[in-house]
């Protein structure tokens, strides 16, 4: 049987991503595999009533990015508590 050495866990931090997160953690523990987290942040672009693109105000975009960074850091701490260090 092949061994798993490295797991990539892409996440959007949604409730729907939790089962994949739990499975990745379980596999990482079982195989003593390295776990890499991935979250891609992209600022949403909206189309206005007259077809003109616009984005949200900078303060809201920065808060959204900071929230994503915080969620990623919290997930990393959780993983560090449950994973043996390699």
Secondary structure, 3 states (H helix, E strand, C coil): CCCCCEEEEECCCCHHHHHHHHHHHHHHHHHCCEEEEECCCCCCCEECCCCCEECCCHHHHHHHHHHHHHHHHHHHHHHHHHCCCC
